[in-house]
Structure formats: C-alpha cells, structure tokens
Amino acid sequence: MKLPALLCQALAVLIAAGPALSVSAETKWDMPTPYPASNFHTENIQKFATDVDVATGGRLKITVHANGALFKANEIKRAVLGGQAQLGEIILSGAANEDPLFALDTIPFLASSYPEARALWQASRARIEEKFARQGLKVLFSVPWPPQGIYSKVVLNSSAALKGVKIRSYSPTVARMIELMGAQPVTVQAAELSQALATGVVAANITSASTGYDSKSWEQLGYFFDVQAWLPKNVVIVNQEQFDSLDKPAREALLAAAAAAEVRGWKTSEEMTLWYVEQLKKNNMKVLPASAELHKDLAGIGDRMMKEWLQQAGADGQQIYDAYSKALNKPPGH
C-alpha cells in the first residue's frame, strides 16, 4: 500500500531531524579548572562529572578542561558569570578583592588544621554562598588544599631571611602576608609556577605540598618549611541561570554529585597530605618545621591580618568569627 505523499514528506522530515532531536536532548557543559589532570582536585572533579553523567543517563555531560586550558585561573569566575562556561573551579581567596569574606581562609593560623578548616567553612558557608548568589552564581561544593608552607632556596630561621625576595602569591591575602614579611609578592597561577621558578620570576613560594609536588619545586628550591599556616579552599561554582535551565531530576543529580564530591574531596585532601610531603622528601627536598622565631614572626603577621580583616569585614565578619570561635570553644574577641 502506498503512503500518501504528505505523510511520506513528514516521515522524511522526522528521519532527517532524528539526529538533531537526540542531540538537543543532551545538555553539554564546559568546566574549566586551573590545575593538572593528575591533581587530586581535578581527579575529584572528573569523578563528579562522571557521577552526573551516570545519574542523568547521559543527558547532562560535563567536559572538564584541566590546567587552565580553556580559561586561566583568574579568568574562570568571570567566564562562568558571563556564561562562557557553565561551571568552573576557583580558589576562594582569589576573589578577596571583591569581598573580604572570600579572604577568610587565608588568614595565617586562623584555621591551620582540617578540623579547624571544616569548622571555619561551616561558620562562613551561608554568607559566602549569599555573596556568590548576588552575582548570579551558585556554590556547588568546596574542597581544601593541604596546609600551606614556605618553599625556599635557603634555610629560614626567621622571616627576615625573605626580605626583598620575590615570592609567588595566588591571592590578595597571600600578597599581604608576603608584604608584611618584607618580601615582594608576584602573582603566578599554578599552571605557570614551574616556569616562573625556572626563569627567576619568583625565588620562593607559599603553597601546599600538593602544588609543590605538581610543579616539581625541588628542581629550583631546596627547602619546604611545613609551617601549616592555613588551608585555602577551592569552590566549584555554577551559573545560576544555567542551573535553573535544567529540569528537576538533572538539578537534583547535580546537587547530589556535588555533595558527594565535597565529602570525598575533603577526605582525599587530608589523606593525601602526608603522601605529598613524602614525595617532596623522596625528591631530595629538605622538609623542616618552622623554627620558633619564624613561627613567632608569622603568628604576629597572622594576628595583624586578623585585625585588619575584622575591620574590613564589619559585622558579617565578626559574626562569622564569633561562630567559628564558639565551635572551637575559643573565647570570641578582637
């Protein structure tokens, strides 16, 4: 039996449109990250993307662009805000010039252990999420870096040994600390750190054992002083409009995968800390604790920066600081 000509034409249109219809049912997102594919942050994010893919039955696919390949570290927030990327990973303190609340986790010795860092995040999370929300961004999850130390070519008995030295900075707060040590802060993104060290752009570095391992800092620097000054956090943010455009099952899948990534990321960060330190030692880097004088110098800088931060952050900052102090059973003050 012959089909009517009109029906034949309609079937032809549907057959031709078939591939396009299947593509439109699949949402593809780009996710820039600043760190190498082998870094634990990136590995955690890749697992997050896989979890979303599986949970949505392939309807939401997130392509992770590692090591600043799509956007450099300092460009990612703006790219997500502008819709050039749907979501991305940033270091929270990198946005400290926008609002002092973003600087809180890089104040020296305010939170220098994982339990303290977790308590600080719990005390500050709601306010930080509000700040991002006002910009049209939604925080999906956070993961901390291992405790920060100082990489140097020479033994540091005090901060005076760093006077005038060009030191790599990754946020305004870190730059302020370097200035207070009498050194010169130079902003260098993680993806460019190896080259900066090799070419003499910087001669010292304040970062974690993880970044020291990724950048092979032992090739230019002989010492890592494990001062454990703070645990900075990365946050994964998503463009709110893009998030809202998803159907309810996809949004729920994204949030569930984010919650799992936060738990997994914090656990991995803590578990990997000693491993990273051991890798520095295996590559002939001398890993030393801070001397009493160096610790005293840095603690004094931390106290000064805490007072400065409370002045800048105002009532919001004081409320967060008091809630954090209460969680740790410390007397509120300042």
C-alpha angles and dihedrals in degrees: 000000000000119000118231112265093241092054091049090053091049092050090050091053092049092048091050091047094047097095092045091051092052092048092050089055089060118074116207121199130186119219119191118200128183101221137075120276089246094056114108092237091056093044089052091050092049089054088049090053091048091049090053091049092051096042092051095043090243095307092117115042121182118198111204114214105197134198097026091296095140100028130000118248095261092048100052100083092050091047092054092045091051094045095245086122124020096219138356148171123255136169105250097222090055087079094052093116088064096053133354091229088072089060098055099099093055098058104118115257096353090113113004102156134057095252090050092046090051092050090049091052091049091050095047106030099092093051093045091050089051091053092053092043091059088059094050095259130122123208111227101178146329134223125187129227120233115270115296123248138173124260115204144166091225139041111275112214090162139356088263088079088068097052110136093000118138106240127187114248127190101184141023091256093054089047090054091052091050091051091051089054089057092249132121118256117217118186110230124165118228093249090058099041098098092054092044091055094044094050097043096248085132130015099193138026140208110207145103130293085250095061090040088057095045092050095042090233091177088076090071107012127056104193138055114190106202096211093152092214099166144331109239118203133225117213128202111220131189130200104256094219091052090049092049091050091066120091117252097262091051092048091050091048091050093050093046092051089047092052090050091047092054093052092044093045096052091047093049093047092055095043093048096049096087091042091057091048090051091052090055089053092047089056091055097258113146108234112200137169120242114274116241091256094047091049090049091050093049093044089054090051089049092053091050093048091048091056091046091050094050090052091050097043096048122187094346091054094047091050092051092046092050092048090050092048090049091051089055094041090243121143110256114238149130 
